[in-house]
Amino acid sequence: MQLFFAQDIESDYCTLNEEESHHCVKVMRLVAGDRVAVTDGKGTLCQCSILEANPKHCLLQVDERTGDYGRHSFHLHLAVAPTKNTARMEWLVEKAVEMGIDEITPIVCDHSERCVLRQDRLQKIAVSAMKQSLKTFMPLIHPPTPLRELISHYSILNSQLLRFVAYCDGDHRTPLHDCYTPGHDALILIGPEGDFSRQEITLAIAAGFQPITLGQYRLRTETAALAAIAYLNLLN
């Protein structure tokens, strides 16, 4: 299945934007009459026929429409400190989307080495990863948020959300697989290369976040984030 992205697929016809049209017509060499799949990133999957193979505005006819395609019964939210190397953060977003993340919040911590990200660039990477992995739900990517603000926001929520904070050193940390209940929504905090500060860990635990470990080895930020996503998806 060749999957394309279009924001508006509610009518019987839709038009791919210039970038998607170029990929469809010039790169994939598809022509009028060929069949393609299109998603809006909101869970809708459409099976379409190409009516006009124009490399700037490819016109499609929607033949079949399926809602909530591939939806899972849990929601995974990754709050992670951006890496100093921008390429590593972009790689993380790409792989997190491929593996099945629902929400990503870059967090600004005491030991953060990067506080600014190109939101448009991350969105573009996420769209590409969504299509490549044949998903129909586009993860929500928030702008960088101070860790204390995020903790404060989620400390007052009364829900079934399971909240975790992962850090390297310290007692009373539980392996993630021992404290996560399959089927539940989860938010996990992953710190910067220098880890969370002691004050941040104390604040998170006081707000109801469970202290966890991802194993005996010290992992890079992006590795720890992907390990957490892999664990949670496997448990589900």
C-alpha positions in Angstrom: 0.0 0.0 0.0 1.3 3.4 -1.0 0.1 5.9 1.6 -0.2 9.7 1.0 -1.3 12.5 3.4 -4.0 15.1 2.8 -5.6 17.3 5.4 -9.1 17.4 3.8 -10.5 14.0 2.7 -14.1 14.5 3.9 -15.7 14.8 0.4 -15.8 12.4 -2.5 -12.7 14.1 -4.0 -9.4 15.3 -2.6 -6.3 17.0 -3.9 -2.8 16.2 -2.8 -0.6 19.2 -2.0 2.3 20.0 -4.3 4.9 18.0 -2.3 2.6 14.9 -2.1 1.6 15.3 -5.7 5.2 15.5 -6.9 6.0 12.3 -4.9 3.0 10.6 -6.4 3.4 11.5 -10.0 7.2 12.2 -10.5 8.7 9.8 -7.9 6.3 6.9 -7.8 5.3 7.5 -11.5 1.7 6.8 -10.8 -0.9 7.7 -13.5 -4.6 8.3 -13.9 -6.5 5.1 -12.9 -3.9 3.9 -10.4 -5.1 3.3 -6.8 -3.6 4.9 -3.7 -4.4 5.2 0.0 -4.7 8.5 1.7 -4.9 9.5 5.4 -5.7 12.8 7.1 -3.6 11.9 10.2 -6.8 11.8 12.3 -7.5 8.1 11.8 -9.3 8.1 8.5 -8.0 5.9 5.7 -9.3 6.4 2.2 -8.8 4.1 -0.8 -8.7 6.4 -3.8 -8.3 6.4 -7.6 -6.2 9.0 -9.4 -8.3 11.2 -11.7 -5.7 13.7 -12.7 -2.0 12.9 -12.3 -0.8 16.4 -12.0 2.6 16.8 -10.3 1.4 20.1 -8.6 -2.1 19.2 -7.6 -3.0 15.5 -8.0 -6.7 15.0 -8.0 -8.1 11.8 -6.4 -11.6 10.2 -6.2 -12.4 8.7 -2.8 -13.7 5.2 -3.4 -13.7 3.8 0.2 -13.4 5.4 3.6 -12.5 3.8 6.9 -12.5 5.6 10.2 -10.3 5.0 13.3 -8.1 2.7 11.2 -5.5 1.0 13.4 -6.5 2.8 16.6 -5.2 1.1 19.7 -6.8 1.1 23.1 -4.2 3.1 25.0 -2.5 6.5 24.7 1.3 6.9 25.0 2.7 10.3 25.8 6.5 10.8 25.7 7.9 13.9 27.5 11.6 14.1 26.6 14.3 16.7 26.9 15.6 17.6 23.4 19.1 16.4 22.7 22.0 18.8 22.1 22.4 17.4 18.6 19.3 18.4 16.7 19.7 15.4 14.3 19.3 13.0 17.2 16.1 14.6 18.3 14.7 14.4 14.8 15.7 10.8 14.6 13.9 10.1 17.8 10.7 11.7 16.6 10.9 9.6 13.4 11.4 6.3 15.2 8.9 7.2 18.0 6.2 7.7 15.3 7.1 4.5 13.5 6.9 2.6 16.8 3.5 4.1 17.8 3.6 7.2 20.0 0.5 9.3 20.4 1.9 12.5 21.9 5.4 14.1 22.2 6.3 17.0 24.5 9.9 18.3 24.4 10.6 19.4 28.0 13.0 22.1 29.2 14.9 20.9 32.3 17.6 22.2 34.7 20.3 20.4 32.7 18.9 20.9 29.3 21.4 21.8 26.5 18.7 22.7 24.0 15.5 24.6 24.5 14.5 25.6 20.9 13.3 23.3 18.2 12.0 23.8 14.6 8.4 22.8 15.1 7.7 22.7 11.3 10.7 20.4 10.8 9.5 17.9 13.4 5.9 18.0 12.0 7.3 17.2 8.5 9.4 14.3 9.9 6.4 12.9 11.8 4.2 13.0 8.7 6.8 11.1 6.7 7.2 8.5 9.4 3.4 8.1 9.7 3.2 7.4 6.0 6.2 5.1 5.9 4.9 3.0 8.8 1.3 2.9 7.3 -0.3 4.7 10.3 -3.3 6.9 10.1 -2.9 8.8 13.4 -0.5 11.8 13.4 1.0 12.2 16.9 0.4 15.5 18.6 3.8 17.3 18.9 3.8 20.1 21.5 6.3 23.1 21.5 9.0 22.9 24.2 7.5 23.1 27.7 9.2 23.7 31.0 9.3 20.5 33.0 7.8 22.1 36.1 4.9 23.4 34.1 4.2 20.0 32.7 4.4 18.3 36.1 2.1 20.9 37.6 -0.4 20.3 34.8 -0.5 16.6 35.2 -0.4 16.6 39.0 -4.0 17.9 39.1 -5.5 15.5 36.6 -7.9 12.9 38.0 -7.7 10.2 35.5 -6.5 6.7 34.8 -3.3 8.1 33.3 -0.2 6.3 34.6 2.7 8.7 35.1 6.4 7.7 35.2 9.7 9.5 35.7 12.8 7.6 34.5 16.2 8.5 35.8 19.7 6.9 36.2 20.7 6.8 39.8 18.8 6.4 43.0 17.0 3.9 45.2 13.3 2.9 45.1 13.1 2.8 41.3 10.9 0.1 39.8 11.4 -1.6 36.4 8.9 -0.1 34.0 7.4 -3.5 33.1 6.6 -4.2 36.8 4.5 -1.0 37.4 2.7 -0.5 34.1 -0.8 -2.0 33.7 -1.5 -2.9 30.0 -4.3 -1.0 28.4 -3.8 2.1 30.5 -2.8 5.5 29.1 0.8 6.5 30.1 3.0 9.5 30.4 6.7 9.0 30.8 9.4 11.6 31.5 12.9 11.2 30.0 15.6 13.6 31.0 18.5 15.3 29.3 22.0 13.9 28.9 22.9 15.1 32.4 19.7 13.5 33.8 17.0 15.3 35.8 18.2 17.3 38.7 17.5 16.1 42.2 14.9 18.8 42.7 13.1 17.8 39.5 12.9 14.2 40.6 11.6 15.1 44.0 9.0 17.4 42.4 7.8 14.7 40.0 7.5 12.1 42.7 5.6 14.5 45.0 3.2 15.1 42.1 2.4 11.4 41.7 4.9 10.3 39.1 6.3 6.8 39.8 10.1 6.5 39.7 11.2 3.9 37.3 14.3 2.3 35.7 14.8 1.1 32.2 17.5 -1.4 33.2 21.0 -1.5 34.6 22.8 0.4 31.8 23.0 4.1 31.3 21.3 5.1 28.0 21.4 8.1 25.9 18.3 10.3 26.0 17.0 9.2 22.6 17.8 5.5 23.4 16.0 5.6 26.7 13.0 7.2 25.1 12.7 4.5 22.4 13.3 1.8 25.0 10.4 3.1 27.0 8.1 3.2 24.0 9.2 -0.3 23.0 8.5 -1.6 26.5 5.0 -0.1 26.7 4.0 -1.3 23.3 5.3 -4.8 24.0 3.3 -4.9 27.3 0.2 -3.8 25.4 
